[in-house]
Amino acid sequence: MTANFNRKIYYYKDYYLDFFNQLKPDVKKKFNWTLQLIVTLNRVPEKFFKHITGTTGLYEVRVEVGSDIFRVFSFFDKENLVIIVNGFQKKAQKTPKSEIDLAERLKKQYFDEKS
């Protein structure tokens, strides 16, 4: 069975991969499954992929394994290319501003390097 792809994923530098490589196998598996949803589904449920209000087009890839919660920031380049940047384990109700600020800087850096 072949999947139809609605989007492509690009890992910007090693930010995501460095984060991913430190995760436990079950969390890695869930991230891979979630990213597969993002590239194949027309409408990805907010539970897995959500726009972050108050940002300039940042989205978070959302993964929960047991009581552990993980987030990875992303944004769109053109309409169907999802750029994946930094990730972290969420330990508080509110997403840390420092993580959002880092994602905003990485987004700016990506587009600056592209032009």
Secondary structure, DSSP 8 states (H G I E B T S, - for coil): -----S-EEEE-TTHHHHHHHTS-HHHHHHHHHHHHHHHH-SS--TTTEEE-TTSSS-EEEEEEETTEEEEEEEEEETTTEEEEEEEEEE-SSS--HHHHHHHHHHHHHHHHHH-
